[in-house]
Amino acid sequence: MLRRFVHAFIWFAGLVVPAAFSLALLAAPTARPEPATPPGCDRSLADATANIATMKARLKSLGTTTGADTCTATRLYFLELVKARAVLALCKNGAERDRDLGRFDADVEHTNEAIAARCL
């Protein structure tokens, strides 16, 4: 009886153990590909860049004058920077994303300081 039990156990282990190891290997985490860019990002990035360029040109045309027009233009430029930063954060990835986000953060901070100096 014991001999039959040992024999059955060996057969059972011979079937179960290799299957368990093969399942463990299949379930092992694999290298994840870089996340795909959401649809419409190329267009959104191009629009954001164009809007920033338009607002920057408007600010340059106003020069160093102070007044309601300059405050409004600076605030609108700030808004475009923040929107472009959000688009960039969603649409880019990797080291280029981090570098560009740092640049946008510096531009946002500088523009915010300009609003505080000119408009308040």
trRosetta pair geometry for C-beta under 8 A, 3 or more apart (Angstrom, degrees):
i j d omega theta_ij theta_ji phi_ij phi_ji
1 4 5.8 -52 -151 32 31 110
1 5 6.5 31 151 -17 64 104
2 5 5.5 -53 -149 36 35 113
2 6 6.3 35 154 -18 68 104
3 6 5.9 -53 -147 36 31 109
3 7 6.3 32 154 -19 63 108
4 7 5.6 -55 -147 38 31 114
4 8 6.3 29 155 -17 65 107
5 8 5.9 -58 -147 38 29 108
5 9 6.2 31 154 -21 65 108
6 9 5.6 -54 -146 36 30 113
6 10 6.4 32 156 -20 64 104
7 10 6.0 -54 -150 33 29 110
7 11 6.7 26 153 -14 62 106
8 11 5.7 -55 -150 39 33 111
8 12 6.1 35 152 -20 67 108
9 12 5.6 -54 -145 38 31 113
9 13 6.1 29 156 -16 66 107
10 13 5.8 -53 -142 40 29 109
10 14 6.1 35 154 -24 62 109
11 14 5.5 -55 -147 35 29 116
11 15 6.6 22 156 -14 63 106
12 15 6.0 -63 -154 38 30 105
12 16 6.0 10 160 -8 69 117
13 16 6.0 -62 -129 46 29 100
13 17 5.4 24 178 -19 70 116
14 17 7.0 -34 -110 33 15 104
14 18 7.3 6 177 -2 47 110
15 18 7.3 -79 -165 40 20 97
15 19 6.6 8 156 -10 59 121
16 19 5.8 -70 -152 43 30 110
16 20 6.0 31 157 -24 70 109
17 20 5.7 -53 -144 34 29 112
17 21 6.5 26 159 -15 64 105
18 21 5.8 -56 -147 39 33 109
18 22 6.2 32 156 -18 67 107
19 22 5.8 -55 -145 38 31 109
19 23 6.4 31 155 -18 64 106
20 23 5.8 -56 -149 37 30 110
20 24 6.4 32 152 -21 64 106
21 24 5.5 -52 -146 34 34 113
21 25 6.5 33 154 -18 65 103
22 25 5.7 -52 -149 35 34 111
22 26 6.4 33 152 -17 65 106
23 26 5.6 -55 -146 38 34 110
23 27 6.1 25 157 -14 67 111
24 27 5.9 -61 -142 43 28 106
24 28 6.9 53 151 -49 60 89
25 28 5.7 -28 -157 -7 36 118
34 93 6.2 160 -174 99 109 143
34 94 7.3 -7 -138 -58 136 105
35 93 6.2 145 53 -66 97 162
37 41 4.9 -100 170 29 109 150
37 91 6.1 41 -154 -161 99 69
37 93 7.8 -142 -84 1 78 108
38 41 5.5 113 68 -49 75 109
38 90 6.4 -32 21 156 136 103
38 91 6.6 -94 42 -103 95 70
40 43 5.3 -56 -164 45 66 113
40 44 5.6 67 139 -25 86 107
41 44 5.5 -58 -140 41 34 111
41 45 6.0 33 162 -19 69 106
41 87 7.6 150 -144 -180 73 90
41 90 7.2 -152 -111 110 108 92
41 91 3.5 149 -151 -135 119 117
42 45 6.1 -56 -148 37 26 108
42 46 6.4 23 154 -17 62 109
43 46 5.8 -58 -148 38 30 110
43 47 6.2 29 155 -18 66 107
44 47 5.7 -53 -145 37 30 111
44 48 6.2 30 156 -19 64 107
44 87 4.8 -159 146 -151 113 127
44 91 6.3 -177 77 -59 120 147
45 48 5.7 -54 -145 37 30 111
45 49 6.3 31 156 -19 64 106
45 87 6.1 177 -84 139 58 122
45 88 7.0 90 -114 -87 95 67
45 91 5.7 -138 -56 98 110 159
45 92 7.9 87 -95 -46 136 99
46 49 5.8 -55 -148 36 30 111
46 50 6.4 29 154 -18 64 108
47 50 5.7 -57 -148 38 30 111
47 51 6.2 30 155 -19 66 107
48 51 5.8 -54 -146 36 30 111
48 52 6.4 30 156 -18 64 105
48 80 7.4 153 -157 -177 69 83
48 83 6.4 -156 -122 114 103 90
48 84 3.7 136 179 -113 118 86
48 87 4.8 -156 -50 49 152 151
48 88 7.3 -142 108 -42 161 85
49 52 5.9 -55 -149 36 30 110
49 53 6.4 29 154 -18 64 107
49 84 7.1 112 -64 -134 44 129
50 53 5.7 -55 -147 37 31 111
50 54 6.3 34 154 -21 65 106
51 54 5.7 -52 -147 34 32 113
51 55 6.4 25 157 -13 65 107
51 80 4.8 -156 132 -144 108 123
51 83 7.5 -25 94 81 150 128
51 84 7.0 -166 70 -63 110 111
52 55 5.9 -59 -146 41 31 106
52 56 6.1 32 155 -21 66 109
52 77 7.6 78 -142 -152 63 76
52 80 5.2 171 -86 137 63 121
52 81 6.5 86 -114 -82 109 62
52 84 5.5 0 -51 -45 123 158
53 56 5.7 -54 -144 37 29 113
53 57 6.4 31 156 -19 63 105
54 57 5.9 -56 -152 35 28 110
54 58 6.5 29 150 -19 63 106
55 58 5.4 -50 -148 35 36 115
55 59 6.4 38 153 -19 66 102
55 73 7.0 161 -162 -173 81 79
55 76 5.7 -153 -129 115 123 95
55 77 4.1 163 150 -99 125 75
55 80 4.9 177 -1 22 154 154
56 59 5.7 -52 -150 35 33 112
56 60 6.4 32 152 -18 65 105
56 77 6.6 102 -72 -130 53 121
57 60 5.7 -53 -146 37 32 110
57 61 6.4 35 154 -23 64 105
58 61 5.8 -54 -149 33 30 112
58 62 6.8 28 153 -18 62 104
58 73 5.2 -150 126 -145 111 121
58 76 7.8 -19 84 82 146 128
58 77 7.6 -160 68 -66 107 105
59 62 5.9 -58 -155 33 34 109
59 70 7.8 80 -137 -145 72 71
59 73 5.2 164 -86 141 70 121
59 74 6.5 89 -113 -82 116 64
59 77 5.6 11 -49 -58 132 149
60 63 7.4 38 177 -72 39 43
62 65 5.8 -110 166 47 82 103
62 69 6.1 -170 -124 121 130 107
62 70 5.1 162 153 -96 143 81
62 73 5.7 172 -15 39 152 161
65 69 7.7 14 100 70 119 108
65 70 5.7 -166 93 -53 76 134
66 70 5.7 -101 -135 50 32 149
66 71 7.9 46 -166 -42 68 89
66 118 5.7 -160 -126 -155 96 92
67 70 5.3 97 54 13 66 101
67 71 7.1 -126 106 -3 34 93
68 71 5.7 -57 -146 39 32 111
68 72 6.1 31 157 -20 67 108
69 72 5.8 -56 -146 38 28 110
69 73 6.2 25 156 -16 64 109
70 73 5.8 -55 -144 39 29 109
70 74 6.1 29 157 -19 65 108
70 118 6.1 -101 122 169 117 141
70 119 7.9 -155 102 -74 85 91
71 74 5.8 -56 -144 38 28 110
71 75 6.2 26 157 -17 64 108
71 115 7.2 88 -146 -140 75 75
71 118 6.0 -169 -87 119 78 106
71 119 3.9 113 -127 -105 114 112
72 75 5.9 -57 -148 38 28 110
72 76 6.3 27 155 -17 64 108
73 76 5.7 -55 -146 39 30 110
73 77 6.3 35 153 -22 64 105
74 77 5.6 -51 -147 35 31 114
74 78 6.4 37 150 -22 63 103
74 111 6.6 175 -174 -166 86 89
74 114 5.7 -136 -155 115 134 112
74 115 5.3 173 128 -85 123 79
74 118 6.3 111 3 63 166 142
74 119 6.8 -152 68 -38 133 127
75 78 5.4 -49 -149 33 34 116
75 79 6.5 38 150 -21 64 102
75 115 6.1 89 -79 -116 73 126
75 119 7.3 63 -50 -72 106 170
76 79 5.5 -48 -149 33 35 115
76 80 6.5 35 152 -17 65 102
77 80 5.7 -54 -150 37 33 110
77 81 6.4 36 150 -22 65 104
77 111 6.1 -141 108 -142 105 137
78 81 5.7 -54 -150 33 31 113
78 82 6.5 28 154 -17 64 105
78 108 7.0 90 -149 -141 77 69
78 111 4.6 175 -92 135 85 128
78 112 6.5 103 -129 -73 129 63
78 115 6.2 -8 -48 -46 149 136
79 82 5.9 -56 -149 36 31 108
79 83 6.4 27 154 -15 65 107
80 83 5.7 -54 -144 40 32 110
80 84 6.1 32 157 -19 66 108
81 84 5.8 -57 -145 39 28 109
81 85 6.3 32 154 -23 63 106
81 104 6.5 163 -177 -161 90 88
81 107 5.6 -147 -145 117 136 112
81 108 5.1 176 129 -86 129 79
81 111 6.0 155 12 20 158 158
82 85 5.6 -51 -147 33 30 114
82 86 6.6 33 153 -20 62 103
82 108 6.2 90 -76 -118 74 124
83 86 5.7 -54 -153 33 33 112
83 87 6.6 32 151 -17 65 104
84 87 5.6 -52 -148 37 36 111
84 88 6.2 38 152 -21 66 107
84 104 6.8 -152 101 -127 97 130
85 88 5.6 -54 -147 37 31 114
85 89 6.3 34 154 -22 65 105
85 101 6.8 91 -154 -131 92 70
85 104 4.2 155 -99 153 102 145
85 105 7.3 105 -131 -63 140 58
85 108 6.6 -16 -40 -51 151 133
86 89 5.7 -52 -147 33 30 112
86 90 6.6 22 156 -12 63 107
87 90 6.0 -63 -153 40 31 106
87 91 5.8 1 163 -1 69 122
88 91 6.3 -70 -129 47 24 95
88 92 5.6 -16 -172 15 68 116
88 97 7.0 158 160 -142 88 77
88 100 5.6 -130 -174 123 139 125
88 101 6.4 178 116 -79 122 75
88 104 6.4 169 47 -32 154 156
89 92 7.6 -49 -101 46 12 83
89 97 7.4 98 -120 -171 41 110
89 101 6.3 75 -85 -101 84 120
92 96 6.0 -103 179 100 128 99
92 97 3.9 172 115 -92 103 94
92 100 6.5 40 69 47 163 142
93 97 5.2 -15 -121 -25 12 146
94 97 5.6 116 55 7 51 101
94 98 7.5 -103 118 -1 38 93
95 98 5.7 -54 -151 36 38 111
95 99 6.3 38 153 -19 69 106
96 99 5.8 -56 -148 38 31 111
96 100 6.2 25 157 -14 66 110
97 100 6.0 -62 -146 41 27 106
97 101 6.1 26 157 -19 65 110
98 101 5.8 -54 -143 37 28 111
98 102 6.5 32 156 -21 62 105
99 102 5.9 -56 -155 33 29 113
99 103 6.7 27 150 -17 63 105
100 103 5.5 -52 -150 36 36 113
100 104 6.3 34 153 -17 67 105
101 104 5.6 -53 -144 39 34 110
101 105 6.2 39 154 -24 66 104
102 105 5.6 -51 -146 33 30 113
102 106 6.6 30 154 -17 62 103
103 106 5.8 -55 -152 35 31 110
103 107 6.4 29 151 -16 65 107
104 107 5.5 -55 -146 39 35 112
104 108 6.1 37 154 -21 68 105
105 108 5.7 -52 -145 35 30 112
105 109 6.4 30 155 -18 63 106
106 109 5.8 -55 -148 37 31 111
106 110 6.3 30 154 -18 65 108
107 110 5.7 -55 -144 38 30 111
107 111 6.2 28 157 -16 65 109
108 111 5.9 -57 -145 40 28 109
108 112 6.2 32 154 -22 63 108
109 112 5.7 -54 -146 35 29 114
109 113 6.5 30 154 -18 63 104
110 113 5.8 -55 -152 35 31 111
110 114 6.5 33 149 -20 64 105
111 114 5.4 -50 -148 34 36 115
111 115 6.5 40 151 -21 65 99
112 115 5.7 -48 -151 31 33 113
112 116 6.6 33 150 -17 63 104
113 116 5.6 -53 -149 37 35 113
113 117 6.3 29 154 -17 67 107
114 117 5.8 -56 -144 39 31 108
114 118 5.9 8 165 -2 68 115
115 118 6.4 -68 -135 48 23 95
115 119 5.1 -30 -171 26 65 126
115 120 7.5 70 140 -27 69 96
116 119 7.3 -49 -86 49 11 84
116 120 5.5 -15 -152 7 50 130
117 120 7.8 26 -27 32 6 94
